Amino acid sequence: MTTPSGTTTLTIPAGALSSNIVVTTSKSTSGDPVGAVIGSYEFEPNGVTFNSPVTISIKYDPTIMSSSINETDLRLAYELGGEWVILANSAVDTANHIITGQTTHFTKYSVVTATKLPYGSLIDIFNSVEVRSNGNSNYCLYNNCLYNSLYGTTTGMKWQCVEFVNRYYLQVYGKNIRISGTDAKDYYKTALNRGLVAYPNGGTVQPQVGDILVSEGDGSPNNFGHVAIIGAVAADRVYVTQQNWFQNKNDVNATIPRNGNNISPFFGNNSYKIKGWLRLPVTAIPLPPIGVSALGENGQVTISWNPVSGATSYNLYMASVSGVTSTNYGTLADGMKHVGVTSPFIHGER
């Protein structure tokens, strides 16, 4: 059985069913777990089981996938308890762009990437900010829910998508945007409380580098939305970096199509349509302070500077070599950043 569009094919061998049933397949519009490379498909009746394996084939369009994804990494997977579970026997035909696998039950199926890095693995470093794998997004159900922090500020539960954007804004902009107890789906409607400005998808303001791309999900119980950082903007797409989607290298500089100011759902997954993007408000940035001095004594360094009108606190960048700046400190072996300090500031290690 092949759908009129030719996207999905189902082969049921003789004797696989004990009685006749009406079988249908359709494109899913809600309830998809994160991690799908393309949209998902409902094979119904949901939950029906077979006496012998049936074969499911899904055709994918490589032109709408993120350019960072290797087709040989694609697999067929089914939804179970809010997770994508890879069919161990699935295989990819890269010449015809088809994923095929065998199963003994009906549910929701989609195309996903094959390998998730273990929980906590360092995927990459983006703009001096670490990107880590959440491994299994249900990790917290079976372990103590661990929280990460930076500069003494909690950034969120390891290694969720919200933890990454919170840490990114704290490390890059010196801005704490975290609101305890909220999910990714809450970011757009709480933008003002976070000190951010919200712009709707399809509106008059185009996305830009550093914006937080937000999906509020589809309202289903296990859909908590998704957020990512826009790292680059091209004429027909945006490049985002994120945590807790692919759980591998595809989470860095992943591509999402856009048509003008209308950005497509996260990686073709209609359960994660884009609500809009958030950014810091445009304000007059005070000039750097002058009269900076450093006095070393008794294993400590006291750094002082003249106050700047309009500034209530400062970000201090340090290293043991000259020429340290706000953009290169992360590349230096002992570079560091202190957020929200005032003069005089006492540093005890250098």
N, C-alpha and C positions, 0 to 999 in steps of 0.2 A: 504494500500500500504506500503510495507516494502522494503527498499533498499537491494541489494544483500549482503552487509556486515552485515545487521541486526542492524545497528547503529540507524537509524531513521525509525519511523513508522508514517504514516498519515492515519487517518480515517475520511472520508468525508461522512456524512449522506445523505440520499436521500433528494433532494430538496434544498441542500445547495448552488447549483449553478443554475443560470438562463439559462445557455447554456453550452455546452461541451467545455472544454479547456484541453490543454496538461499540466499536472502538473509534475514538476521535483524537485528533491532535490539533493544538492551536498555539499561537504565540502568547506567552504569558505577559500580562500587563501589570502585575503586582506581586509582592511577596517574595522577591528574589533575594537570596543571601548575597553578600558582597563577593567579589572575586570572579564573576563571569566575564569572559572576554567578549561575548556577544549576548544578546537577549536569550531568554530561556523558553522552553516549550513544554506545555502541559500534555501528557499522555494519559488519556482517561478511558475507563473509569479509574480514578486515582485509588491506589491500593490493591487493585486486582493482581493476583499472582498467577504464574504459568507453571505447567507441569514440566516444561522444558524451556531452555532459554530462547528468547526472541531477540532479533537483531534490530537495533536502532541506529540510524545514520542521520547526521545533521550536517548540512552544507553551510559553510561559513564564507564570508566575504573578506579576504585579507586587506582590502583597500580601506575598510572602516575600522580595522583594529589599530591599536597603538603600534607605531613603527618600532618600538623597542621590544616587541614580542616576537620570538622565533616560532615559526609554524610547527617545527618539530617538537616543541614543548607542549603542544595542545593535546588535551584529552577530553573524553566524554565523562560527565559527572552527573550525579543526581542529588536532589535536595533531601536532607535528613536533619530535622531538628535545628534548622537555621544554619546549616553548614552545607557546603558542596563536598560530596564524597566521590572521589575519582573511581571510575570503573577500571579495575586492574587490567581487564582484557581489552580496553579501548585502544584504538590505533588511529593515526592520522595519515590521510592520503594527501600529501602536499601538492601533487600535480593537479588533482581535481577538487582540492579544498573541501574534503569531506572527513568527518570524524565518525568512526563506527565502533560500536561496542555491543556486548550481549548482556541481557538482564533477565531476571525472572519476576519482575514486578513493575507496575506503572506508578509513576509520580512525575515530578518536574525534572527535566533534563536540560543541560546546557553544556557549553564548551568552556573549559577553564585551562589555566596553565598547570603543568604537571607537578612542579616542585615547589613546596613551601619550605622556606628555611626554618630551622628550629627556633623556638621562642627565644627572643633576646639577641638573635644573631645580628651583627652589623651588616646591613645591606649596602650602604654607601654613605658618603658624607656630601651633603648638598648645601652649598653656601656656608660652609663651616659647621653645619648642623647635622648631627648623626641621624640616620634613618634606620630603624630596627624592625625586625620581623616579630609579629605577634604569634607566629606559628599557627596555633589553633585559637580561633577567636573565642572559644569556650574555655580557654585556659583558666580563667578566674573561677569557673564553677568547680574545678577540681583542686585548686591550690589557693593559698592565701592571695588575696587581691593586693598586689604590690603597686605602690605609687612611686613615681619618679619626681625628682626635684632638681632645680637649677638655681644657683645663687641663694639657696635657702628658701626658695619659693616652690611650692608643689605645682607640677605641670600636668598631672593627671595619672590615670592608671596605665601602667606599662602593658603593651606598646600600642595603645589605641590611636586612631586617627586624630582624635582631639588632643591627645598628649603631644603629638608631633607639632601641630599648629600652635598650641600654647607655648611649647618650648621654642619654636622657631621665632615667634614674636617677642618672647622674652630675651632670647639670645641676640637676635639681629636688631630689634628696635628698642630693646629695653622696656617693653610694654607687657605687663601682666594682664592677659585677657581672660583668664580662667574664672569661671563661676562654678563653684562646687555643686555637684548634684545634677548638672545639665549634660545632655547628650549632643551629638553633632546636629541632630534635627532641631535643636533649640537655638543654634548660633545666629541664624538670620533674624529671628524675632527678638533676640536679646542683644543685638548689635550695639545699641545705644548704651546699655548697661556695661558693655565691655570697652567702651570708649572708641567704638568703630562706627563707620558709616556704611549702610547697606545699599546696594544697587541691584535692582531686579534684573533677572535674565530676560533678554529681549527689550530692555529699556534703551535709554538714550546715551548711557555712559558705558564706554567699552571697558573690558577687563584690562588689567595691567599687571606687570610683574610685582609680586609680593602680595597680591590679593588672596583672600581665603575663599575658595570655591565651595559653595554649600549646597547640599541636598538635604531636604527634610524627610526623605524617604517616601513611602507610600501609605503610611498610616497603619500598616500591619503590626501586630504585637512585637515581633522580633526584629523590626526594622528601626534602627536608631539613627538613620541618616548617615551622611558621610561628609567629611571636610578634607580639603587638600590645599596646598600652596601652589599658586601659579608661578612657574619659573620662567616662562617665556610665552610670548604671544605672537603668532603668525597670522597671515591674512585669512587662512581657512581652518586654523586650529589653535588650541592652547596646549602648553606642556605643563603637566602638574607633577608634583612630588608629594608623597603621602605615606602613611603607615596603615596597615591592616586592610589591604585589599588583595593584592597578588601574593604578598609575603615573600617577595623575591626581588631581583634586580629590575623587574618591570614596574616597580613602584616609584622609580626615579625617572623623571622626564618622560612620563607616559603621556600619550597624545589623546586629545578629545576634540572631535570636529566642532567647528563653529561656523555660523553663517551670519556675518555681521556681528551684532551684539547678542545673538541667540546661540547659546552653547548647548550641544547635545547632552543627553544623560551620561552619567559616568559609564564609559566603555560600553555603550549601547544597552545598558541595563535600565529598563523603564521603571524599575522600582526605585531608582536613584536619579530622578530628574533634577536638573539644576534649578534651584530657587533663585540664586543670585550670587553676588560676591561682596566681600567685606574688605574695607581698608581703613587705615588710619586717616583721620581728618587732616585736611591741609591747613597747617598753622605756620606762623612765622617761626623759623628755627633760630634760636639765639646763637650768636657767634661763639666760638670756643673761648674759654677764659684766657686771660693773659696773666703775667706775673707768676707763672708756675715755678715752684721750687721744690726740691727734695732734700731732706736732711736725714742722713743715716746715723743711727746711734743705738748701741746695745742690741744689735741684731734686728732692729726695726727701721723702717723708712717712713718718715712723716712727709706727706705731700700736701702742699698748700697752693692756693691760687686766689686771684681776685674774684669776687662775686660778679656774676653777669646779670644785668637787669632782665627780669622775666623768667629767670631759671630758678627752680626750687631744689633741684638735685642734678647730679651729673653722672655720666658713664665714664669710667676710668679704664683705659687700656694700658697694660703693662707688659714689659718683656725685658730681658737682660741685655738686649741689643738695641741700638738706636734705630730710629725710623719706624717704630711701631705706630700703626694707625687702626682705625675702627674696621677697616676692611682686610688688613693683613695679619692681625694678631692671631687669628686661628691657624695660620700657616706656620707660625713660629713655634719652636720646640717647647718653650716655656711661656708662650703668650697667654694672657688671661684678661678677663673683663670683670670689672666690679660695677654693678648697676645701682643707681639711686644713691650715690654717696654725696657727702658734702665736705667742704674744707674746714679744718684740716682732716686728712684721711691717714690713718696709721696702718701700715702694712707690715706684718710681722715676719715674713719669710724672705723678703728681698730688700 
